[in-house]
Amino acid sequence: MNKMVLANLVHRPLRSIISIVAIAVEVTLILLMVGLALGLLDDAKERQRGIGADVMVQPPGSSFLSGITGAPVSTKVAGVLQKIEHVEVVSPVITQLSTAGTLEVIYGIDLDSFQMLGGPFHYLSGGPFTGPDSILVDDFFAQSKKVKVGQKIEVLNHEFTVCGIVEHGKGARKFLPLRSLQELVGAQGKASIFYVKLDDARNADSVAAAIRQVPGMEKYVVRSMREYLSLMTMGNLPGLSIFIDVVIGVAVVIGFIVIFQAMYTAVMERTREIGILKSLGASKLYIVNVILRETLLLAVAGIVLGIACSYAARAGIVRHFPTLRVAVPQHWLMRAALIALGGAVLGAIYPAFKAAQKDPIDALAYE
């Protein structure tokens, strides 16, 4: 049977290749879309973890998404937080969401206190801020935009000079002096987030509770960094899970239609062959088995090709767009394979049963 299945697929090579490519596109689409979403999410989590804070304090009503809140509270809150037991460092940060060219969050930082959270920046080139119009960028951004120290770049319609290129992993990809970003967004003396470093990270929950008990700060959003990172999942990001489901749905429809068309056409073309098999004693189950085996062979070939294309595409994306991260977890490889396999089998069921129902006398007389 296996030899016959293989011979049937080789007999119509173009149709088989198109089916394999369609399933590969389905798998690649799923893995790349999910990979981009997970990669960007994981990258954001790692950069938040790299700041080195133990507790995050945000104004009332703030989103857990960094950069969405703006700068609605006074930096004097840092002085209040500094007096709480176990607090060693408080660093006010103003964040600004920018959509110029790409979606990114820019940090305005007090360099000294920010570096006390998790250690100083690792400068790959250049050094700290030299004035209000200087900017630090990370190595991924510098690589993607071919930026060098001393070069001028535009941020929020203002020209800044790159004073240093730092190793990635400390929150943002662009850092401005706190006061400079405050002035640019019209929020002098205000901050969006207060990063807090404790004497011991195990005190994070007790310190968070103590902050909420401070008069006037009862409604502030206070989270340990551990809690904050646990919230950064696809399910908590507005619309992301729906987007992934839509992508998977479209991919399944592609695979279903192509396999259905290929198998249905194959059954119509092989009416006489099916009649011969049934006249020789082949059961309905045998005929269904032949069609489904052909489908599974096409699906497996398409899945393998799709996974290979996904890894190749990921390498190309990372090479040409260093700021984009693409993660392809092992469990999603299995899920994408099962989704493609399921769509292919669904597309082949009707043609398989239609072939099994053919009358051998009519089939033998078919021209």
PECORNOR-V810553 format. One record per pair of residues at least 6 apart in sequence whose ideal C-beta (glycine too) atoms are under 8 Angstrom apart, sorted by the first residue. I is the first residue (numbers start at 1). J is the second residue. D is the distance in Angstrom with one decimal. If there is no record, write none. Layout:
I_J_D, I_J_D
//
This chain:
1_286_7.9, 1_289_7.1, 1_290_6.5, 1_293_6.9, 2_293_7.3, 4_290_6.9, 5_290_6.2, 5_293_4.7, 5_294_5.2, 5_297_6.4, 6_297_7.4, 8_266_7.2, 8_270_7.5, 8_290_7.8, 8_294_6.0, 9_16_4.6, 9_294_6.0, 9_297_6.5, 9_298_7.0, 10_16_7.4, 12_266_7.1, 12_269_7.9, 15_262_5.5, 15_265_7.2, 15_266_7.4, 16_262_7.8, 16_298_6.4, 18_258_7.0, 18_262_7.3, 19_258_5.7, 19_259_6.2, 19_262_4.6, 19_298_4.7, 19_302_7.0, 20_298_5.7, 20_301_4.7, 20_302_4.5, 20_305_6.2, 21_302_7.2, 21_305_7.3, 22_254_6.1, 22_255_6.3, 22_258_3.8, 22_259_7.7, 22_302_7.0, 23_255_5.4, 23_258_7.3, 23_259_7.5, 23_298_6.7, 23_299_5.7, 23_301_7.7, 23_302_2.6, 23_303_6.5, 23_305_7.8, 23_306_6.5, 23_340_5.4, 23_344_6.3, 24_302_4.7, 24_303_7.6, 24_305_3.9, 24_306_3.9, 24_309_5.9, 25_251_7.9, 25_254_6.5, 25_306_7.1, 26_251_4.3, 26_252_7.1, 26_254_5.2, 26_255_4.3, 26_302_7.3, 26_306_6.8, 26_339_7.8, 26_340_5.2, 26_343_6.9, 27_251_7.7, 27_302_6.7, 27_303_5.5, 27_305_7.9, 27_306_2.7, 27_307_6.3, 27_309_7.8, 27_310_6.9, 27_336_5.0, 27_337_7.0, 27_340_5.1, 28_306_4.8, 28_309_4.6, 28_310_5.0, 28_313_6.7, 29_247_6.4, 29_250_7.4, 29_251_4.7, 29_254_7.7, 30_247_6.7, 30_248_5.8, 30_251_5.1, 30_332_7.7, 30_335_7.9, 30_336_4.5, 30_339_6.5, 30_340_7.8, 31_306_7.2, 31_307_7.1, 31_310_4.0, 31_328_5.7, 31_332_6.5, 31_333_7.2, 31_336_5.3, 32_310_6.0, 32_313_5.8, 32_314_7.4, 32_326_7.0, 33_243_7.8, 33_244_6.6, 33_247_4.4, 34_244_6.0, 34_247_7.7, 34_332_5.5, 34_336_7.8, 35_310_7.2, 35_314_6.4, 35_326_4.3, 35_327_5.4, 35_328_4.8, 35_332_7.5, 36_317_8.0, 36_324_7.0, 36_326_5.6, 37_234_6.3, 37_240_5.9, 37_243_7.5, 37_244_6.3, 38_234_7.2, 38_327_4.3, 38_329_6.7, 38_332_7.7, 39_324_7.1, 39_325_3.5, 39_326_4.4, 39_327_4.1, 40_324_7.2, 40_325_5.9, 41_232_6.0, 41_233_7.5, 41_234_6.7, 41_237_7.2, 42_325_6.6, 42_327_5.5, 43_325_4.2, 44_66_7.5, 44_232_6.5, 45_229_5.4, 45_232_5.0, 46_169_6.2, 47_168_7.3, 47_169_5.7, 47_170_6.6, 47_171_5.4, 47_172_7.4, 48_66_6.8, 48_171_6.6, 48_225_7.2, 48_228_6.9, 48_229_6.5, 48_232_7.7, 49_225_7.0, 49_229_6.3, 50_118_6.5, 50_169_3.8, 50_170_4.9, 50_171_7.1, 51_114_7.8, 51_117_5.6, 51_118_5.6, 51_170_5.7, 51_171_5.0, 51_195_5.9, 52_117_4.1, 52_118_1.7, 52_119_6.5, 52_170_8.0, 52_197_6.6, 53_91_7.5, 53_117_5.1, 53_118_7.2, 53_195_3.7, 53_196_5.9, 53_197_5.8, 53_225_5.7, 54_196_6.3, 54_197_5.9, 54_198_4.4, 54_201_4.7, 54_203_7.8, 54_204_4.9, 54_207_7.7, 54_224_6.6, 54_225_5.7, 55_195_7.7, 55_196_4.0, 55_198_6.7, 55_204_5.4, 55_207_5.8, 55_208_5.9, 55_211_7.6, 55_222_6.7, 55_223_7.1, 55_224_5.6, 55_225_6.7, 56_193_6.0, 56_194_7.4, 56_195_6.2, 56_196_7.3, 56_221_8.0, 56_222_7.4, 56_223_5.3, 56_224_7.9, 56_225_6.4, 56_228_5.6, 57_77_7.3, 57_81_6.4, 57_193_7.1, 57_194_4.2, 57_196_6.3, 57_211_6.2, 57_220_5.9, 57_221_7.4, 57_222_5.3, 58_69_6.0, 58_192_7.1, 58_193_5.6, 58_194_7.7, 58_220_6.8, 58_221_4.2, 58_222_7.7, 58_223_8.0, 59_69_6.4, 59_72_4.8, 59_73_4.6, 59_192_7.5, 59_220_6.5, 59_221_7.1, 60_219_3.9, 60_220_5.9, 60_221_6.8, 61_219_7.8, 61_221_7.6, 62_68_7.7, 62_69_4.3, 62_192_7.9, 62_221_4.7, 63_69_6.2, 64_221_7.7, 64_223_7.4, 64_228_6.5, 64_231_5.1, 64_232_7.6, 64_236_7.3, 65_237_7.6, 66_95_6.1, 66_105_6.0, 66_171_7.8, 66_193_7.0, 67_95_4.4, 67_96_7.1, 67_97_4.6, 67_105_3.3, 67_192_7.8, 68_97_6.5, 69_95_7.0, 69_192_5.0, 69_193_7.3, 70_95_7.7, 70_96_7.8, 70_185_7.7, 70_187_7.3, 70_192_6.0, 71_94_4.5, 71_95_7.5, 71_96_7.9, 71_182_7.0, 71_185_6.4, 71_187_3.8, 71_190_4.2, 71_191_5.8, 71_192_4.7, 72_187_7.9, 72_190_6.6, 72_192_7.6, 73_190_6.1, 73_191_6.4, 74_189_5.9, 74_190_5.9, 74_191_7.6, 75_92_4.5, 75_178_7.8, 75_189_5.8, 75_190_6.5, 75_191_4.8, 76_189_7.9, 77_92_7.5, 77_191_7.3, 77_194_6.1, 77_217_7.7, 78_90_4.4, 78_91_7.6, 78_92_4.9, 78_191_7.5, 78_194_5.8, 80_214_6.3, 80_217_7.3, 81_87_6.0, 81_90_4.6, 81_194_6.0, 81_196_6.0, 81_211_6.7, 82_90_5.1, 84_207_6.2, 84_210_5.3, 84_211_6.3, 84_214_7.4, 85_207_7.5, 85_210_6.9, 86_198_4.9, 86_199_5.2, 86_200_6.9, 86_203_4.4, 86_206_7.3, 86_207_5.3, 87_196_5.8, 87_197_7.6, 87_198_6.2, 87_199_8.0, 87_207_6.5, 88_197_5.1, 88_198_6.2, 88_199_5.5, 89_113_6.0, 89_116_4.5, 89_117_5.9, 89_196_7.2, 89_197_3.9, 90_113_6.9, 90_194_5.7, 90_195_7.4, 90_196_5.4, 90_197_7.7, 91_109_7.0, 91_110_6.0, 91_113_3.9, 91_114_4.7, 91_116_7.1, 91_117_5.6, 91_194_7.1, 91_195_4.7, 91_196_8.0, 91_197_7.8, 92_110_6.3, 92_113_7.6, 92_178_6.8, 92_191_3.8, 92_193_7.6, 92_194_5.5, 93_107_5.6, 93_108_6.7, 93_109_5.5, 93_110_8.0, 93_114_7.0, 93_171_7.6, 93_178_7.5, 93_191_6.2, 93_192_6.3, 93_193_4.8, 93_194_7.4, 93_195_6.3, 94_107_7.5, 94_108_4.0, 94_178_6.3, 94_181_5.2, 94_182_5.8, 94_185_7.2, 94_187_6.4, 94_190_6.7, 94_191_5.1, 94_192_5.1, 95_105_5.4, 95_106_7.0, 95_107_6.0, 95_108_7.5, 95_172_7.7, 95_192_4.4, 95_193_6.4, 96_105_7.1, 96_106_4.8, 96_108_7.2, 96_156_6.8, 96_181_6.1, 96_184_7.5, 96_185_5.5, 97_103_7.4, 97_104_7.7, 97_105_5.7, 97_106_8.0, 98_104_5.3, 98_105_7.4, 98_106_5.6, 98_155_7.3, 98_156_6.4, 100_154_7.9, 100_156_7.5, 102_323_7.5, 104_172_7.5, 104_173_6.3, 104_174_7.1, 105_172_5.6, 106_155_6.5, 106_156_7.3, 106_172_6.0, 106_174_4.9, 106_175_7.8, 106_176_6.4, 106_181_6.7, 107_171_5.5, 107_172_3.9, 107_174_7.1, 107_175_5.1, 107_176_7.2, 107_181_7.7, 108_175_7.7, 108_176_4.9, 108_177_6.8, 108_178_4.6, 108_179_7.7, 108_180_6.6, 108_181_2.8, 108_182_6.2, 109_175_5.5, 109_176_7.6, 109_177_7.5, 109_178_5.7, 110_178_4.8, 111_128_5.9, 111_129_5.9, 111_177_7.3, 114_195_7.5, 115_121_6.4, 116_197_6.7, 117_195_5.6, 117_197_4.9, 118_170_7.0, 118_197_7.8, 121_128_7.7, 121_136_7.0, 121_164_7.3, 121_166_4.3, 121_167_7.3, 121_170_6.7, 122_166_6.2, 122_167_4.1, 123_164_5.2, 123_165_7.1, 123_166_5.8, 124_139_5.6, 124_165_4.9, 124_166_6.6, 124_167_6.1, 125_142_8.0, 125_148_7.5, 125_149_4.9, 125_164_6.7, 125_165_4.3, 126_149_3.8, 126_150_7.8, 126_162_7.0, 126_163_5.3, 126_164_3.5, 126_165_5.9, 127_163_6.5, 127_164_5.1, 128_136_7.7, 128_163_6.9, 128_164_6.4, 129_136_7.1, 129_163_5.9, 129_177_5.3, 130_161_7.8, 130_163_5.0, 132_177_5.7, 132_179_6.7, 132_180_4.8, 133_158_7.8, 133_159_7.2, 133_160_5.4, 133_161_6.0, 133_180_7.1, 134_160_6.4, 134_161_5.5, 134_162_7.6, 134_163_3.9, 134_177_7.2, 135_153_6.9, 135_155_6.5, 135_160_4.0, 135_161_7.0, 135_162_5.8, 135_163_6.7, 135_174_6.1, 135_175_6.8, 135_176_5.6, 136_162_7.7, 136_163_6.5, 136_164_4.9, 136_165_7.6, 136_166_5.6, 136_174_7.3, 136_175_4.1, 137_147_6.0, 137_153_7.7, 137_162_5.9, 137_164_7.9, 137_165_5.9, 137_166_7.4, 137_173_6.4, 137_174_5.5, 137_175_7.6, 138_165_7.2, 138_166_5.5, 138_167_6.9, 138_168_4.1, 138_169_7.7, 138_170_7.7, 138_172_7.8, 138_173_4.7, 138_174_7.8, 139_165_5.8, 139_166_7.1, 139_167_5.9, 139_168_5.5, 140_168_4.9, 140_173_6.4, 140_322_4.6, 140_323_4.9, 141_147_6.8, 141_173_4.3, 141_174_6.6, 141_322_7.9, 141_323_6.0, 142_148_7.5, 142_162_7.8, 142_165_4.7, 143_322_4.6, 144_321_6.2, 144_322_4.5, 144_323_5.1, 145_153_7.5, 147_153_6.4, 147_162_5.8, 147_165_7.3, 148_162_7.0, 149_162_5.5, 149_163_6.8, 149_164_6.5, 149_165_6.3, 150_161_6.7, 150_162_6.6, 151_161_7.4, 151_162_5.2, 152_159_5.3, 152_160_6.9, 152_161_5.4, 152_162_7.5, 153_159_7.5, 153_160_6.0, 153_162_6.3, 154_160_7.6, 155_174_6.4, 155_176_7.0, 156_181_8.0, 156_184_5.0, 156_185_7.4, 158_184_5.9, 160_176_7.0, 166_175_7.8, 173_323_6.5, 176_184_7.7, 178_191_7.7, 179_188_7.8, 182_188_5.0, 182_189_6.8, 182_190_6.5, 196_207_7.1, 198_204_6.4, 198_207_5.9, 201_225_8.0, 204_224_3.7, 204_225_7.1, 204_226_6.8, 205_224_6.1, 208_222_4.6, 208_223_6.8, 208_224_5.9, 211_217_5.9, 211_220_6.8, 211_222_4.8, 212_218_5.9, 212_220_7.0, 212_222_5.8, 223_231_7.8, 234_240_5.0, 234_241_5.4, 234_244_6.7, 235_241_5.6, 248_339_6.3, 251_339_7.2, 251_340_7.7, 251_343_7.8, 252_339_6.1, 252_342_7.6, 252_343_4.3, 253_343_7.9, 255_302_7.9, 255_340_5.6, 255_343_3.8, 255_344_5.7, 255_347_6.8, 256_343_4.7, 256_344_7.6, 256_346_5.7, 256_347_4.3, 257_347_7.0, 258_347_7.3, 259_295_6.1, 259_298_7.1, 259_299_7.6, 259_343_7.2, 259_344_4.6, 259_347_3.4, 259_348_5.6, 260_347_3.9, 260_348_7.2, 260_350_6.9, 260_351_6.9, 262_298_7.5, 263_291_6.0, 263_294_7.2, 263_295_6.2, 263_347_6.7, 263_348_4.6, 263_351_3.9, 263_352_7.0, 264_350_7.3, 264_351_4.4, 264_354_7.5, 266_291_7.8, 266_294_7.4, 266_351_7.2, 267_274_7.3, 267_291_7.0, 267_351_4.7, 267_352_7.8, 267_354_5.9, 267_355_4.5, 270_355_7.7, 271_358_6.6, 271_363_5.2, 271_366_4.5, 272_363_6.2, 272_364_6.7, 272_366_5.3, 272_367_8.0, 274_287_6.2, 274_355_5.3, 274_358_5.4, 274_363_5.5, 275_358_6.7, 275_360_4.9, 275_361_7.7, 275_362_7.3, 275_363_2.5, 275_364_4.2, 275_365_8.0, 275_366_6.7, 276_363_7.8, 276_364_6.9, 277_286_7.2, 277_287_6.6, 277_290_7.9, 278_287_7.0, 278_358_7.0, 278_360_3.9, 278_363_6.7, 279_360_4.7, 279_364_6.3, 284_356_3.9, 284_357_7.3, 285_356_7.6, 287_352_7.3, 287_355_5.1, 287_356_4.3, 288_352_4.5, 288_353_6.4, 288_355_7.4, 288_356_5.0, 291_348_5.9, 291_351_6.1, 291_352_3.7, 291_355_5.8, 292_345_6.8, 292_348_5.9, 292_352_5.7, 294_348_7.7, 295_344_5.3, 295_345_6.3, 295_347_7.4, 295_348_3.8, 295_352_7.9, 296_341_7.4, 296_344_7.4, 296_345_7.4, 298_344_6.8, 299_340_6.1, 299_341_5.2, 299_344_4.0, 299_345_7.5, 300_341_7.9, 302_340_6.6, 302_344_7.7, 303_336_7.7, 303_337_4.8, 303_340_5.4, 303_341_7.0, 306_336_7.3, 306_340_7.0, 307_333_6.3, 307_336_7.7, 307_337_7.7, 310_328_6.2, 311_328_7.0, 313_326_7.9, 314_326_4.3, 314_328_6.3, 317_324_5.6, 317_326_5.5, 318_324_6.9, 318_325_7.4, 318_326_6.4
//
